[in-house]
Amino acid sequence: MKARGVVGVLKTIGPLVEHPARTVTPVQSPALPNTCSLSRTIPPNLSFPPPSSFLTNMGGGARYPYPKEVWSPAGGWWTRPSNWKTNTAIAFAGILAVAYGVFTVSADKERRLVQPIRPIPSMKWTKEYKEQKESA
């Protein structure tokens, strides 16, 4: 026996009429009155739009108008300056310069009252241990 899909089964029942409420009801055959009482509801998720409409109909709509003259330190709404790479490099260089200054001052002022038993990393850059190494 040949397997029939949904379309083949519905063709054997009779011609279909689609109602606005997405209910598909077969029309009774005039040759066999009162033999067909089938009424099926097709769920809305079975009707798929064509694939190209997914690309054009998605999203929340167009951007709504916003004032372009707004200024804030953070840049306002939807900021994407053209020179963001340069701005990021300048900010990173500033952070590195401040970190280097703090590190240098900290290494110059560091003093240990209790000497470590074994070598520690800060012994490589502190002024106290550099002077001991030079005098020995």
C-alpha positions as a printed Julia matrix, in Angstrom:
136×3 Matrix{Float64}:
   0.0    0.0    0.0
   1.33   3.4   -0.95
   1.8    5.87   1.92
  -0.15   9.08   1.4
   0.66  12.43   2.96
  -1.79  14.88   4.5
  -2.6   16.37   1.09
  -3.43  12.93  -0.34
  -5.71  12.1    2.59
  -7.56  15.41   2.35
  -8.06  14.98  -1.41
  -9.81  11.69  -0.82
 -12.15  13.25   1.76
 -13.39  15.98  -0.54
 -12.72  19.54  -1.69
 -11.62  21.92   1.07
 -12.99  25.33   1.96
 -10.86  27.63   4.14
 -12.73  29.76   6.66
 -11.35  33.04   8.07
 -10.78  31.42  11.49
  -8.22  29.07   9.88
 -10.63  26.14  10.14
 -10.57  23.81   7.17
 -13.8   21.91   6.65
 -14.3   19.36   3.89
 -17.38  19.98   1.79
 -19.81  17.07   1.72
 -19.77  15.02  -1.39
 -23.13  15.2   -3.26
 -22.91  11.49  -4.08
 -22.59  10.47  -0.43
 -24.68  12.81   1.75
 -24.04  12.91   5.52
 -20.94  10.74   5.27
 -18.33  13.37   6.1
 -18.41  15.21   9.39
 -14.69  15.98   9.57
 -13.7   19.43  10.8
 -10.03  20.17  11.41
  -8.31  23.26  12.74
  -4.87  23.96  11.31
  -2.57  25.46  13.95
  -1.14  28.83  12.94
   2.45  27.6   13.25
   2.01  25.32  10.23
   1.79  28.17   7.76
   5.36  29.27   7.1
   6.24  32.46   5.23
   8.78  32.22   2.42
  12.43  32.26   3.63
  13.19  35.63   2.01
  10.61  37.35   4.2
  12.54  36.35   7.34
  15.37  38.62   6.27
  13.19  41.61   5.44
  10.48  41.46   8.11
  12.55  40.85  11.26
  13.49  43.5   13.79
  11.76  46.08  15.88
  11.18  48.51  13.06
  13.08  51.59  12.02
  15.09  53.69  14.43
  12.97  56.27  16.09
  14.08  59.91  15.88
  16.37  61.18  18.63
  18.01  64.56  19.2
  21.4   64.7   17.51
  22.65  67.73  19.46
  22.74  65.92  22.82
  26.16  65.98  24.47
  27.3   63.9   27.39
  30.72  62.7   28.55
  29.74  59.17  27.54
  28.81  60.26  24.02
  25.03  60.34  24.04
  22.73  57.79  22.43
  24.04  55.11  20.07
  27.5   56.57  19.93
  29.97  55.01  17.54
  32.65  57.59  16.8
  34.7   57.03  13.68
  37.95  57.37  15.64
  37.12  54.88  18.4
  40.36  52.94  17.87
  42.45  56.09  18.37
  40.44  57.07  21.44
  40.9   53.59  22.91
  44.66  53.67  22.26
  44.99  57.1   23.93
  43.0   55.95  26.97
  45.07  52.75  27.24
  48.34  54.72  27.0
  47.12  57.06  29.75
  46.23  54.14  32.01
  49.66  52.56  31.41
  51.45  55.86  32.17
  49.59  56.29  35.47
  50.18  52.63  36.43
  53.91  52.96  35.66
  54.14  56.1   37.8
  52.38  54.45  40.73
  54.59  51.36  40.39
  57.8   53.44  40.33
  56.87  55.52  43.38
  55.78  52.37  45.25
  59.06  50.57  44.44
  61.12  53.59  45.63
  59.24  53.87  48.94
  59.01  50.16  49.79
  60.9   49.15  52.97
  60.82  45.8   54.76
  61.49  45.71  58.49
  61.47  41.9   58.55
  63.64  40.46  55.81
  62.08  37.66  53.76
  63.44  34.14  54.26
  63.46  33.31  50.57
  63.54  35.59  47.5
  60.29  37.36  46.61
  59.44  39.12  43.32
  59.55  42.65  44.74
  63.23  42.17  45.63
  64.03  42.58  41.92
  62.79  46.16  41.69
  62.79  47.74  45.16
  65.43  50.33  45.94
  66.35  48.68  49.26
  67.47  45.39  47.71
  69.16  47.01  44.72
  71.36  49.02  47.13
  72.22  45.88  49.14
  73.15  44.03  45.97
  75.41  46.86  44.75
  77.2   47.26  48.11
  77.85  43.53  48.57
